[in-house]
Amino acid sequence: MRISTDIHSLFVLLLSLFTLASTFLAIYTVSNAVRLRNIRISWKSGKLRGYPLFSTLFLGFIAVVGTVVAGSGLEQYYIIVSCYAWLGLCWFTSSYFSSKSYITDHGIVKNINDPSQTIAWHQINDYVEKPSTHGSDYIFIYHQNSLKRVHRKMIRLELSVPDKKIGKFDKIVALKIGRILTPVMDSSHDFKSFE
Protein backbone atom coordinates (compact mmCIF):
# COMPACT_ATOMS: atom_id res chain seq x y z
CA MET A 1 0.00 0.00 0.00
CA ARG A 2 2.87 2.37 0.83
CA ILE A 3 4.63 1.73 -2.52
CA SER A 4 1.53 2.56 -4.56
CA THR A 5 1.07 5.80 -2.60
CA ASP A 6 4.70 6.78 -3.25
CA ILE A 7 4.37 5.97 -6.96
CA HIS A 8 1.16 8.01 -7.18
CA SER A 9 2.84 10.96 -5.41
CA LEU A 10 5.84 10.73 -7.75
CA PHE A 11 3.51 10.59 -10.75
CA VAL A 12 1.59 13.70 -9.60
CA LEU A 13 4.86 15.53 -8.89
CA LEU A 14 6.24 14.74 -12.36
CA LEU A 15 2.96 15.73 -13.99
CA SER A 16 2.93 19.06 -12.16
CA LEU A 17 6.58 19.73 -13.13
CA PHE A 18 5.87 19.00 -16.81
CA THR A 19 2.75 21.18 -16.65
CA LEU A 20 4.75 24.03 -15.17
CA ALA A 21 7.54 23.61 -17.74
CA SER A 22 5.08 23.57 -20.65
CA THR A 23 3.47 26.74 -19.29
CA PHE A 24 6.83 28.52 -19.25
CA LEU A 25 7.60 27.26 -22.76
CA ALA A 26 4.27 28.57 -24.06
CA ILE A 27 4.83 31.96 -22.40
CA TYR A 28 8.35 32.15 -23.86
CA THR A 29 7.14 31.24 -27.36
CA VAL A 30 4.20 33.65 -27.35
CA SER A 31 6.44 36.45 -26.06
CA ASN A 32 8.89 35.76 -28.91
CA ALA A 33 6.02 35.96 -31.40
CA VAL A 34 4.73 39.21 -29.91
CA ARG A 35 8.22 40.77 -29.98
CA LEU A 36 8.63 40.26 -33.73
CA ARG A 37 8.44 43.59 -35.52
CA ASN A 38 7.60 44.56 -39.11
CA ILE A 39 6.08 41.21 -40.10
CA ARG A 40 5.22 41.33 -43.81
CA ILE A 41 3.73 37.84 -44.17
CA SER A 42 3.45 34.67 -42.13
CA TRP A 43 1.93 31.24 -42.64
CA LYS A 44 1.28 28.02 -40.77
CA SER A 45 3.84 25.31 -41.51
CA GLY A 46 2.54 22.38 -39.48
CA LYS A 47 2.05 18.89 -40.89
CA LEU A 48 -1.69 18.60 -40.11
CA ARG A 49 -3.32 21.19 -42.41
CA GLY A 50 -0.91 23.80 -41.12
CA TYR A 51 -1.20 22.79 -37.47
CA PRO A 52 1.48 20.89 -35.54
CA LEU A 53 0.84 17.16 -35.80
CA PHE A 54 1.73 15.63 -32.44
CA SER A 55 0.46 18.40 -30.17
CA THR A 56 -2.84 18.54 -32.08
CA LEU A 57 -3.29 14.76 -31.81
CA PHE A 58 -2.38 14.87 -28.11
CA LEU A 59 -4.89 17.65 -27.47
CA GLY A 60 -7.60 15.68 -29.32
CA PHE A 61 -6.78 12.53 -27.33
CA ILE A 62 -6.98 14.43 -24.04
CA ALA A 63 -10.34 15.89 -25.10
CA VAL A 64 -11.65 12.35 -25.66
CA VAL A 65 -10.21 11.12 -22.34
CA GLY A 66 -11.65 14.17 -20.54
CA THR A 67 -15.07 13.49 -22.01
CA VAL A 68 -14.94 9.85 -20.90
CA VAL A 69 -13.77 10.81 -17.39
CA ALA A 70 -16.47 13.48 -17.05
CA GLY A 71 -19.15 11.18 -18.49
CA SER A 72 -18.20 8.33 -16.14
CA GLY A 73 -18.17 10.56 -13.09
CA LEU A 74 -14.58 9.70 -12.12
CA GLU A 75 -14.07 12.78 -9.94
CA GLN A 76 -10.72 11.60 -8.54
CA TYR A 77 -9.18 12.03 -12.04
CA TYR A 78 -10.46 15.56 -12.74
CA ILE A 79 -7.28 17.27 -11.56
CA ILE A 80 -5.00 14.88 -13.44
CA VAL A 81 -6.97 15.21 -16.67
CA SER A 82 -7.05 18.99 -16.21
CA CYS A 83 -3.25 19.04 -15.88
CA TYR A 84 -2.92 16.96 -19.05
CA ALA A 85 -5.36 19.27 -20.84
CA TRP A 86 -3.39 22.37 -19.78
CA LEU A 87 -0.12 20.67 -20.73
CA GLY A 88 -1.56 19.80 -24.14
CA LEU A 89 -2.87 23.33 -24.68
CA CYS A 90 0.51 24.84 -23.78
CA TRP A 91 2.31 22.35 -26.02
CA PHE A 92 -0.05 23.14 -28.88
CA THR A 93 0.41 26.89 -28.40
CA SER A 94 4.20 26.72 -28.34
CA SER A 95 4.46 24.32 -31.27
CA TYR A 96 1.91 26.32 -33.32
CA PHE A 97 3.84 29.58 -32.99
CA SER A 98 7.19 27.81 -33.38
CA SER A 99 6.16 26.12 -36.61
CA LYS A 100 4.89 29.33 -38.23
CA SER A 101 7.18 31.00 -40.75
CA TYR A 102 7.54 34.76 -40.49
CA ILE A 103 8.92 37.07 -43.17
CA THR A 104 9.91 40.45 -41.75
CA ASP A 105 11.63 43.56 -43.03
CA HIS A 106 14.80 42.29 -41.38
CA GLY A 107 14.83 38.68 -42.56
CA ILE A 108 13.32 35.20 -42.44
CA VAL A 109 12.22 33.64 -39.16
CA LYS A 110 11.49 29.94 -39.65
CA ASN A 111 11.33 29.07 -35.94
CA ILE A 112 10.99 31.84 -33.38
CA ASN A 113 12.53 29.70 -30.61
CA ASP A 114 15.61 28.69 -32.61
CA PRO A 115 17.97 31.54 -33.51
CA SER A 116 19.84 29.32 -35.99
CA GLN A 117 16.71 29.27 -38.16
CA THR A 118 16.52 33.05 -38.31
CA ILE A 119 18.48 34.83 -41.01
CA ALA A 120 18.86 38.47 -41.93
CA TRP A 121 18.50 39.46 -45.58
CA HIS A 122 22.12 40.66 -45.77
CA GLN A 123 23.42 37.22 -44.73
CA ILE A 124 21.96 35.46 -47.77
CA ASN A 125 24.54 34.58 -50.43
CA ASP A 126 22.37 32.52 -52.79
CA TYR A 127 19.01 30.84 -53.07
CA VAL A 128 17.22 28.26 -55.16
CA GLU A 129 13.48 28.00 -55.85
CA LYS A 130 11.77 24.76 -56.81
CA PRO A 131 8.03 24.50 -57.48
CA SER A 132 6.27 21.81 -55.45
CA THR A 133 2.71 20.46 -55.29
CA HIS A 134 1.40 23.00 -52.77
CA GLY A 135 3.66 25.99 -53.41
CA SER A 136 7.41 26.42 -53.78
CA ASP A 137 10.39 25.15 -51.85
CA TYR A 138 13.24 27.58 -51.32
CA ILE A 139 16.75 26.87 -50.18
CA PHE A 140 18.64 29.88 -48.86
CA ILE A 141 22.41 29.63 -48.52
CA TYR A 142 23.72 32.10 -45.99
CA HIS A 143 26.80 32.76 -43.91
CA GLN A 144 26.93 32.61 -40.18
CA ASN A 145 27.76 35.90 -38.51
CA SER A 146 31.31 35.87 -37.22
CA LEU A 147 33.80 38.53 -36.32
CA LYS A 148 36.47 37.00 -38.54
CA ARG A 149 35.57 36.61 -42.18
CA VAL A 150 37.76 33.51 -42.45
CA HIS A 151 35.71 31.62 -39.86
CA ARG A 152 32.31 32.20 -41.47
CA LYS A 153 30.38 29.02 -42.02
CA MET A 154 27.90 28.56 -44.87
CA ILE A 155 24.51 27.25 -43.76
CA ARG A 156 21.32 26.36 -45.62
CA LEU A 157 17.75 27.08 -44.67
CA GLU A 158 14.84 25.30 -46.34
CA LEU A 159 11.53 27.10 -46.54
CA SER A 160 8.25 25.86 -48.02
CA VAL A 161 6.04 28.72 -49.18
CA PRO A 162 2.33 27.92 -49.80
CA ASP A 163 0.65 28.86 -53.10
CA LYS A 164 -1.31 31.75 -51.57
CA LYS A 165 1.84 33.45 -50.28
CA ILE A 166 4.23 32.97 -53.24
CA GLY A 167 3.43 36.26 -55.00
CA LYS A 168 3.95 38.37 -51.88
CA PHE A 169 7.01 36.37 -50.85
CA ASP A 170 8.64 36.76 -54.28
CA LYS A 171 8.06 40.53 -54.16
CA ILE A 172 9.71 40.78 -50.75
CA VAL A 173 12.66 38.63 -51.84
CA ALA A 174 13.07 40.68 -55.02
CA LEU A 175 13.00 43.88 -52.98
CA LYS A 176 15.41 42.69 -50.30
CA ILE A 177 17.97 40.61 -52.26
CA GLY A 178 16.77 40.64 -55.87
CA ARG A 179 19.13 43.40 -56.96
CA ILE A 180 22.11 41.33 -55.87
CA LEU A 181 20.96 37.76 -56.54
CA THR A 182 18.72 36.08 -59.07
CA PRO A 183 17.08 32.76 -58.26
CA VAL A 184 17.93 29.53 -59.99
CA MET A 185 14.56 28.23 -61.16
CA ASP A 186 15.25 24.87 -62.73
CA SER A 187 13.45 21.72 -61.63
CA SER A 188 16.48 19.64 -62.60
CA HIS A 189 18.39 20.77 -59.53
CA ASP A 190 18.80 18.12 -56.90
CA PHE A 191 18.14 19.65 -53.47
CA LYS A 192 20.18 16.90 -51.85
CA SER A 193 23.31 18.29 -53.54
CA PHE A 194 23.00 21.37 -51.34
CA GLU A 195 23.45 19.33 -48.19
Secondary structure by P-SEA (a helix, b strand, c coil): caaaaaaaaaaaaaaaaaaaaaaaaaaaaaaaaaaccccccccccccccccccaaaaaaaaaaaaaaaaaaaccccaaaaaaaaaaaaaaaaaaaaaaabbbbcccccccccccccccccccccccbbbbbcccbbbbbbbbbccccccccbbbbbbbbbbccccaaaaaaaaaaaccccccccccccccccccc
